[in-house]
Amino acid sequence: MRKLLPLLVAVLLVPGCSCARTQANELPNAYIDLVSPSEVPVGDTVRFDGHGTDVDGAVDSYSWRSDIDGEMSSEAAFESDELSIGAHTIYFKVKDDAGAWSEEVIESIVVLEGASVAESPVVESFKSSPPTIDVGQTTVLSWEVADSSSVTIDQGIGTVQPMGSMPVSPATTTTYVLTASGLGGQSTARVTIIVNAEGEDPGEGGQQPDDEESDIEIPVFEFYPGSIPAGGTATLYWETEGAMDVRIVPNIGDVTTAGSVEVAAPGVGVFEYTLIASNGDDTVTADAELESYLILFLPQFGSMTCEPDIIDSGCICDSGMPDNWLMVGDNGHEAAQMLLTFDISDVPDDANVTGVELDLSQYQTHHGNPFASFGSLRAYVDDYGEFGFVEFGGQLSGAVTRWSSLAELDEPKASDGLKTAVLDRLDDDSIQFRLQFNLWSEDGDGEADNIEWDFNGSYLPQLKVYYQE
């Protein structure tokens, strides 16, 4: 027995014995899916969403932090309205069930001090013409509002268009309040229409001479509209009583005792016109102002929807054979990745891309739910070039968006990753994607677990790009 003991020990220590070998743990990977919005006023809510993957285990912990505020959350997704003012770098990482943390991934967000990202509505003008009437007469309310989603006027008028006019006939002196609402808040403006009772002094509707005995009156001397864009025209109205000679300066000259004339502002600014009325004994004057402004060209918004290029789109199986069949998953005996090429040349090269959606909702699945077998479906930007020379890829990284179920696939998917990818390729006029499931090899059950789209029908993926010129 003593002679056998050394031999037994030697057998237990022979290198290569499977009972003495351990496999190294692979680190998980972290992905930030959403930090939105990317610019907010302090106190507004920001949504954070991320996920992780682990090829040899499972993700069981998450960590978010800010370079300004420190630790933020240990959840995969959360919301916060407590971010400090400043430009934040956001870090995210995940931990696997072996206790190993991934490398951190980063995103950025700017928190503004005391200012809303959206512009408040601007009431460009709100006035009546004429501003003073007698009982039973009518005046015209006019208004112009910018950057609003709704405009209302009280006194029973209700909701109106951002620019417009309407006649009103109040029985007594009345103040009208216009309220404009938008993403940036509310703005209000007021106009008071003076209604003279019978025999009452006309007040603001006209100007009396210094001599109270004068027989000359100017009930109306008013521009409508009172504010115009540079290069436009306004109508100047006037009405006099008891005058024999009437003229308007500058530039207009002698006129009839009542009438109207089209006037073009001589530039940009506020210009004053004077009416001079005389009867040979007395002279009375009245002033009217015309404002001319520059038009600010607002940004134009556009969108583009395109389907895959039939020549450079299809699928590639792990056997290395490309096929113009649009499919991802496995076909029963080998795995397949889907390749999509979209022509984005209709988007201007200098456009500000505001959002991108990848719509896969027109899919068909004939053999059950592939998500149950393969995990999440992911889209990667991949400049694979000509379809005929493409090769099958293994495990990919850096997905720009993902779907976790058929229910998610039923809706268009938007992400910052998609938006950045399109922005980076506007000069190239096209963008290419490779789609694969998290488990990128076939599952060995001999069944075709896949999702497909029909090139011969109307069931195709779509790329939707929203932009601002």
C-alpha positions as CSV (number, residue, x, y, z in Angstrom):
1,M,0.0,0.0,0.0
2,R,2.8,2.4,0.7
3,K,4.2,1.8,-2.8
4,L,0.8,2.7,-4.4
5,L,0.3,6.0,-2.6
6,P,2.8,8.1,-4.6
7,L,1.3,6.8,-7.8
8,L,-2.2,7.8,-6.7
9,V,-1.0,11.3,-5.9
10,A,0.7,11.6,-9.3
11,V,-2.5,10.7,-11.1
12,L,-4.5,13.4,-9.3
13,L,-1.9,16.1,-10.2
14,V,-1.6,15.2,-13.9
15,P,-1.9,18.5,-15.9
16,G,-5.0,18.7,-18.2
17,C,-7.3,16.8,-15.9
18,S,-10.8,18.3,-16.3
19,C,-11.5,18.3,-12.6
20,A,-8.7,20.7,-11.9
21,R,-9.4,23.4,-14.6
22,T,-11.6,26.6,-14.2
23,Q,-12.8,28.9,-17.0
24,A,-12.1,32.6,-16.9
25,N,-15.1,34.9,-16.5
26,E,-15.8,37.3,-19.4
27,L,-16.8,40.9,-18.5
28,P,-20.3,42.0,-19.3
29,N,-21.1,44.9,-21.6
30,A,-23.1,48.0,-20.8
31,Y,-25.3,50.0,-23.2
32,I,-27.0,53.4,-22.7
33,D,-30.3,53.3,-24.6
34,L,-31.7,56.7,-23.7
35,V,-30.9,60.0,-21.9
36,S,-33.7,62.3,-22.8
37,P,-34.0,65.2,-23.3
38,S,-30.4,66.1,-23.8
39,E,-30.9,69.7,-22.8
40,V,-33.3,70.8,-20.1
41,P,-34.0,73.7,-17.7
42,V,-33.1,72.9,-14.1
43,G,-35.9,71.1,-12.3
44,D,-37.2,69.3,-15.4
45,T,-37.4,65.6,-15.6
46,V,-34.8,63.5,-17.5
47,R,-35.4,59.9,-18.4
48,F,-32.4,57.4,-18.2
49,D,-32.6,53.9,-19.7
50,G,-29.8,51.3,-20.2
51,H,-29.2,47.6,-20.3
52,G,-26.3,45.1,-20.2
53,T,-25.3,41.8,-21.7
54,D,-23.2,38.9,-20.4
55,V,-22.2,36.1,-22.8
56,D,-21.3,33.6,-20.0
57,G,-23.9,34.6,-17.3
58,A,-26.4,37.2,-16.4
59,V,-26.5,40.9,-15.5
60,D,-27.8,41.5,-12.0
61,S,-26.7,45.0,-11.0
62,Y,-26.6,48.5,-12.6
63,S,-24.8,51.8,-11.7
64,W,-25.4,55.3,-13.0
65,R,-23.3,58.3,-12.0
66,S,-22.8,61.9,-13.0
67,D,-19.4,63.7,-13.0
68,I,-21.2,66.6,-11.2
69,D,-23.7,64.9,-8.9
70,G,-22.0,61.6,-8.2
71,E,-24.0,58.4,-7.8
72,M,-27.5,58.6,-9.3
73,S,-29.2,55.2,-9.4
74,S,-28.8,51.4,-9.3
75,E,-31.8,50.7,-11.6
76,A,-31.6,49.9,-15.3
77,A,-34.1,52.7,-16.0
78,F,-35.2,55.7,-13.9
79,E,-36.2,59.4,-14.0
80,S,-34.7,62.3,-12.2
81,D,-35.5,66.0,-11.8
82,E,-32.7,66.7,-9.4
83,L,-29.8,67.3,-11.7
84,S,-27.6,70.2,-10.9
85,I,-27.0,73.1,-13.3
86,G,-24.1,72.4,-15.8
87,A,-22.8,70.1,-18.5
88,H,-23.0,66.6,-17.1
89,T,-21.1,63.5,-18.3
90,I,-23.2,60.5,-17.4
91,Y,-21.5,57.1,-16.8
92,F,-23.3,53.7,-16.8
93,K,-22.0,50.3,-16.0
94,V,-23.4,46.8,-15.3
95,K,-22.3,43.9,-13.1
96,D,-22.6,40.2,-13.9
97,D,-23.6,37.3,-11.6
98,A,-19.9,36.6,-11.0
99,G,-19.4,40.0,-9.4
100,A,-17.4,41.6,-12.4
101,W,-18.3,45.1,-13.5
102,S,-18.3,46.2,-17.2
103,E,-16.4,49.1,-18.5
104,E,-18.3,52.4,-18.2
105,V,-20.1,53.9,-21.2
106,I,-20.9,57.6,-21.3
107,E,-23.5,60.1,-22.5
108,S,-23.9,63.8,-22.0
109,I,-26.7,66.2,-20.9
110,V,-26.8,70.0,-20.3
111,V,-28.9,71.4,-17.5
112,L,-29.7,75.1,-18.0
113,E,-30.1,77.7,-15.4
114,G,-33.6,79.3,-15.0
115,A,-34.5,79.1,-18.7
116,S,-36.9,76.9,-20.6
117,V,-35.5,75.2,-23.7
118,A,-38.7,76.1,-25.6
119,E,-39.4,79.7,-26.6
120,S,-42.3,81.4,-24.9
121,P,-45.1,82.6,-27.3
122,V,-44.6,86.1,-28.6
123,V,-47.6,88.4,-29.2
124,E,-46.4,90.5,-32.1
125,S,-49.4,92.7,-32.2
126,F,-52.9,93.0,-30.7
127,K,-55.0,96.1,-31.5
128,S,-58.3,97.5,-32.6
129,S,-59.0,99.8,-35.6
130,P,-60.3,102.3,-34.8
131,P,-59.6,102.2,-31.1
132,T,-62.6,104.4,-30.2
133,I,-66.2,104.0,-31.5
134,D,-69.7,105.3,-30.7
135,V,-72.4,103.0,-29.4
136,G,-73.7,100.8,-32.1
137,Q,-70.5,101.1,-34.3
138,T,-68.1,98.3,-35.2
139,T,-64.3,98.2,-34.8
140,V,-61.8,95.5,-36.0
141,L,-59.7,93.5,-33.6
142,S,-56.4,92.2,-35.2
143,W,-53.6,90.1,-33.8
144,E,-50.4,88.2,-34.7
145,V,-48.8,85.6,-32.5
146,A,-45.6,83.6,-32.9
147,D,-44.3,80.3,-31.3
148,S,-47.7,79.3,-29.9
149,S,-49.8,76.1,-29.9
150,S,-53.1,77.8,-29.1
151,V,-54.4,81.4,-29.0
152,T,-57.6,82.5,-27.2
153,I,-59.4,85.8,-26.7
154,D,-61.8,86.4,-23.9
155,Q,-65.2,88.3,-23.9
156,G,-66.8,85.2,-25.5
157,I,-64.6,85.0,-28.6
158,G,-62.7,81.8,-27.7
159,T,-60.0,80.0,-29.7
160,V,-58.6,81.8,-32.7
161,Q,-55.8,81.3,-35.3
162,P,-52.3,82.7,-34.5
163,M,-52.9,85.5,-37.0
164,G,-56.3,87.0,-37.8
165,S,-58.9,89.7,-37.4
166,M,-62.6,90.0,-36.6
167,P,-65.2,92.8,-36.2
168,V,-66.5,93.5,-32.7
169,S,-69.2,95.9,-31.5
170,P,-69.0,96.2,-27.7
171,A,-71.9,98.1,-26.0
172,T,-69.6,99.7,-23.4
173,T,-65.8,100.4,-23.1
174,T,-64.3,96.9,-23.0
175,T,-60.9,95.3,-22.5
176,Y,-60.1,92.2,-24.5
177,V,-57.4,89.8,-23.3
178,L,-55.5,87.6,-25.7
179,T,-53.7,84.5,-24.2
180,A,-51.1,82.6,-26.2
181,S,-49.9,79.2,-25.0
182,G,-46.9,77.2,-26.1
183,L,-44.2,74.8,-25.0
184,G,-42.4,77.7,-23.3
185,G,-45.4,78.9,-21.3
186,Q,-48.0,81.6,-21.8
187,S,-48.0,85.2,-23.0
188,T,-50.9,87.7,-22.8
189,A,-51.8,91.0,-24.4
190,R,-54.7,93.5,-23.8
191,V,-56.5,96.0,-25.9
192,T,-59.2,98.4,-24.7
193,I,-61.9,99.6,-27.0
194,I,-63.4,102.9,-25.9
195,V,-67.1,103.2,-26.6
196,N,-68.6,106.7,-26.4
197,A,-72.1,107.2,-25.3
198,E,-74.2,109.4,-27.5
199,G,-73.1,113.1,-27.2
200,E,-69.9,112.1,-25.3
201,D,-66.4,113.5,-26.2
202,P,-64.7,111.2,-28.7
203,G,-61.6,111.0,-26.5
204,E,-58.9,108.7,-27.9
205,G,-60.7,108.2,-31.2
206,G,-59.5,111.6,-32.5
207,Q,-57.8,114.8,-31.6
208,Q,-59.5,118.1,-30.7
209,P,-57.9,121.4,-31.3
210,D,-56.5,123.4,-28.4
211,D,-59.4,125.9,-29.0
212,E,-62.5,124.1,-27.6
213,E,-64.6,126.4,-29.9
214,S,-63.2,124.8,-33.1
215,D,-65.6,123.3,-35.6
216,I,-62.9,120.8,-36.9
217,E,-62.7,117.2,-35.7
218,I,-60.6,114.2,-36.8
219,P,-62.5,111.1,-35.6
220,V,-60.3,108.6,-37.5
221,F,-56.6,108.7,-38.4
222,E,-55.2,105.1,-38.2
223,F,-53.0,102.6,-40.0
224,Y,-54.4,99.1,-40.5
225,P,-52.5,97.0,-39.8
226,G,-50.2,99.1,-37.7
227,S,-47.3,96.8,-38.0
228,I,-46.1,95.3,-41.3
229,P,-43.0,93.3,-42.6
230,A,-40.4,95.3,-44.5
231,G,-41.5,95.6,-48.1
232,G,-45.2,95.3,-47.2
233,T,-48.0,97.9,-47.2
234,A,-50.6,99.1,-44.8
235,T,-53.8,101.1,-45.3
236,L,-54.0,104.5,-43.8
237,Y,-57.6,105.5,-43.0
238,W,-58.8,109.1,-42.1
239,E,-62.0,110.9,-41.5
240,T,-62.4,114.6,-40.8
241,E,-65.4,116.8,-39.9
242,G,-65.7,120.6,-40.5
243,A,-62.4,120.7,-42.5
244,M,-62.0,122.3,-46.0
245,D,-58.4,121.5,-46.7
246,V,-56.7,118.2,-45.6
247,R,-53.2,117.0,-46.3
248,I,-51.0,114.2,-44.9
249,V,-47.2,114.5,-44.4
250,P,-44.7,113.2,-45.3
251,N,-44.9,112.1,-48.9
252,I,-48.7,111.9,-49.3
253,G,-49.8,115.5,-49.7
254,D,-53.3,116.9,-50.3
255,V,-56.2,114.4,-49.8
256,T,-60.0,114.5,-49.5
257,T,-61.7,115.1,-46.2
258,A,-62.2,111.3,-45.7
259,G,-60.6,108.3,-47.4
260,S,-57.8,105.8,-47.4
261,V,-54.5,105.1,-49.1
262,E,-52.0,102.3,-49.3
263,V,-48.6,103.2,-47.7
264,A,-45.3,101.3,-47.9
265,A,-42.9,101.9,-45.0
266,P,-39.7,103.6,-46.3
267,G,-37.5,101.2,-44.2
268,V,-37.4,99.3,-41.0
269,G,-38.5,101.1,-37.8
270,V,-41.4,103.2,-36.6
271,F,-42.6,106.0,-38.9
272,E,-44.9,108.9,-38.0
273,Y,-47.5,110.5,-40.3
274,T,-49.4,113.7,-39.6
275,L,-52.8,114.8,-40.9
276,I,-53.3,118.5,-41.0
277,A,-57.0,119.7,-41.3
278,S,-58.0,123.3,-41.8
279,N,-61.2,125.4,-42.4
280,G,-59.5,128.7,-43.1
281,D,-59.8,129.9,-39.5
282,D,-58.6,126.9,-37.5
283,T,-56.1,124.1,-38.0
284,V,-56.2,120.7,-36.3
285,T,-53.6,117.9,-36.5
286,A,-53.5,114.2,-35.7
287,D,-50.6,111.6,-35.7
288,A,-50.5,108.0,-36.7
289,E,-47.6,105.5,-36.5
290,L,-46.6,102.7,-38.8
291,E,-44.1,100.0,-37.7
292,S,-42.1,98.1,-40.2
293,Y,-40.0,95.0,-39.1
294,L,-37.7,92.4,-40.6
295,I,-39.1,88.9,-41.2
296,L,-37.1,86.3,-39.3
297,F,-37.0,83.1,-41.4
298,L,-38.2,80.3,-39.2
299,P,-36.6,76.8,-39.6
300,Q,-38.3,74.5,-42.0
301,F,-39.1,71.0,-40.9
302,G,-39.1,67.9,-43.1
303,S,-39.2,64.2,-43.0
304,M,-38.2,61.3,-45.3
305,T,-39.4,57.7,-45.4
306,C,-37.5,55.1,-47.4
307,E,-37.5,51.3,-47.9
308,P,-34.4,49.1,-48.3
309,D,-32.4,49.1,-51.5
310,I,-33.4,45.7,-53.1
311,I,-29.9,45.3,-54.7
312,D,-27.8,45.7,-51.5
313,S,-30.2,44.3,-48.9
314,G,-31.0,40.7,-47.8
315,C,-29.6,38.2,-45.4
316,I,-26.3,36.3,-44.9
317,C,-26.1,32.8,-43.4
318,D,-23.3,31.5,-41.3
319,S,-22.5,29.2,-44.3
320,G,-21.4,32.4,-46.1
321,M,-24.1,32.5,-48.7
322,P,-25.9,35.9,-49.2
323,D,-29.5,35.9,-50.3
324,N,-31.9,38.8,-51.1
325,W,-34.4,37.2,-48.8
326,L,-35.1,39.6,-45.8
327,M,-34.8,37.4,-42.8
328,V,-33.1,37.2,-39.4
329,G,-32.9,34.3,-36.9
330,D,-32.3,30.8,-38.0
331,N,-33.7,28.9,-41.0
332,G,-33.7,25.5,-39.2
333,H,-30.1,24.5,-39.8
334,E,-28.0,27.8,-39.8
335,A,-28.1,31.3,-38.4
336,A,-28.9,34.3,-40.5
337,Q,-28.2,38.1,-40.1
338,M,-30.3,40.7,-42.0
339,L,-28.5,43.4,-44.0
340,L,-30.3,46.7,-44.9
341,T,-29.2,49.5,-47.1
342,F,-31.2,52.8,-47.1
343,D,-30.9,55.7,-49.5
344,I,-30.9,58.9,-47.4
345,S,-29.8,61.3,-50.2
346,D,-33.1,63.2,-50.0
347,V,-32.1,64.6,-46.6
348,P,-30.1,67.8,-47.0
349,D,-26.4,67.4,-46.1
350,D,-26.6,70.4,-43.7
351,A,-29.9,69.3,-42.1
352,N,-30.2,69.1,-38.3
353,V,-31.6,65.6,-37.9
354,T,-34.1,65.7,-35.0
355,G,-35.1,62.0,-34.9
356,V,-34.8,58.7,-36.7
357,E,-37.1,55.7,-36.5
358,L,-36.4,52.1,-37.8
359,D,-39.8,50.6,-38.5
360,L,-39.9,46.8,-38.6
361,S,-43.6,46.4,-37.8
362,Q,-44.5,44.8,-41.2
363,Y,-42.8,41.5,-40.3
364,Q,-44.0,37.9,-40.7
365,T,-43.2,35.0,-38.4
366,H,-44.3,31.5,-39.4
367,H,-42.6,29.4,-36.8
368,G,-43.3,30.8,-33.3
369,N,-41.6,33.5,-31.3
370,P,-37.8,33.8,-32.1
371,F,-37.3,36.1,-29.1
372,A,-37.9,33.2,-26.7
373,S,-35.0,31.3,-28.3
374,F,-32.5,34.0,-29.2
375,G,-33.1,37.0,-26.8
376,S,-33.2,40.6,-28.1
377,L,-32.9,41.6,-31.7
378,R,-30.3,44.3,-32.3
379,A,-29.4,46.7,-35.1
380,Y,-25.8,47.7,-35.7
381,V,-24.4,50.3,-38.2
382,D,-22.2,48.2,-40.5
383,D,-20.7,49.6,-43.7
384,Y,-20.6,46.3,-45.4
385,G,-20.5,47.7,-48.9
386,E,-21.8,45.7,-51.9
387,F,-24.1,43.0,-50.9
388,G,-22.6,40.3,-53.1
389,F,-19.3,40.5,-51.2
390,V,-20.6,40.6,-47.6
391,E,-19.5,38.1,-45.0
392,F,-21.2,36.6,-42.0
393,G,-20.2,38.3,-38.7
394,G,-20.0,36.8,-35.3
395,Q,-20.8,38.5,-32.0
396,L,-21.2,42.3,-32.7
397,S,-21.0,45.3,-30.4
398,G,-22.3,48.8,-30.3
399,A,-26.0,48.4,-31.2
400,V,-27.8,51.6,-32.1
401,T,-31.2,50.2,-31.1
402,R,-32.8,46.9,-30.0
403,W,-36.2,45.1,-29.6
404,S,-37.0,42.7,-26.8
405,S,-40.3,41.2,-28.0
406,L,-42.7,40.9,-30.9
407,A,-44.8,43.6,-29.1
408,E,-41.9,46.1,-29.3
409,L,-41.4,45.1,-33.0
410,D,-45.0,46.2,-33.7
411,E,-44.0,49.9,-33.2
412,P,-41.4,52.1,-34.9
413,K,-38.2,52.3,-32.8
414,A,-36.4,55.6,-32.3
415,S,-33.1,56.1,-30.5
416,D,-30.3,58.6,-30.2
417,G,-28.0,56.0,-31.7
418,L,-30.0,55.9,-34.9
419,K,-30.0,59.7,-35.1
420,T,-26.3,60.0,-34.6
421,A,-25.6,57.2,-37.2
422,V,-27.7,59.1,-39.8
423,L,-26.1,62.4,-39.0
424,D,-22.6,60.8,-39.5
425,R,-23.6,59.5,-42.9
426,L,-25.5,62.4,-44.6
427,D,-22.5,63.1,-46.8
428,D,-22.5,59.4,-47.9
429,D,-26.1,59.5,-49.1
430,S,-26.8,56.0,-47.7
431,I,-26.6,54.0,-44.5
432,Q,-26.3,50.3,-43.9
433,F,-27.4,48.2,-40.9
434,R,-26.7,44.6,-39.8
435,L,-29.4,43.0,-37.6
436,Q,-28.9,39.9,-35.5
437,F,-30.3,38.3,-32.3
438,N,-28.3,38.3,-29.1
439,L,-27.8,34.6,-29.6
440,W,-26.3,34.9,-33.0
441,S,-25.9,31.2,-33.8
442,E,-28.7,28.7,-34.6
443,D,-30.3,27.0,-31.7
444,G,-30.0,23.4,-33.0
445,D,-33.7,22.4,-32.7
446,G,-34.1,21.9,-36.4
447,E,-36.9,24.5,-36.6
448,A,-36.9,27.8,-38.5
449,D,-37.1,30.4,-35.7
450,N,-37.0,33.6,-37.7
451,I,-38.6,36.9,-38.7
452,E,-39.0,37.8,-42.3
453,W,-40.2,40.6,-44.6
454,D,-41.5,40.3,-48.1
455,F,-39.5,42.0,-50.9
456,N,-42.2,41.1,-53.4
457,G,-45.1,42.7,-51.4
458,S,-45.7,45.7,-49.2
459,Y,-44.2,44.2,-46.0
460,L,-40.9,45.9,-45.8
461,P,-38.8,47.6,-43.1
462,Q,-38.8,51.4,-43.3
463,L,-36.3,54.1,-42.2
464,K,-37.9,57.4,-41.2
465,V,-35.8,60.5,-40.8
466,Y,-37.1,63.8,-39.3
467,Y,-35.0,66.9,-39.8
468,Q,-34.8,70.7,-39.6
469,E,-33.3,72.8,-42.4
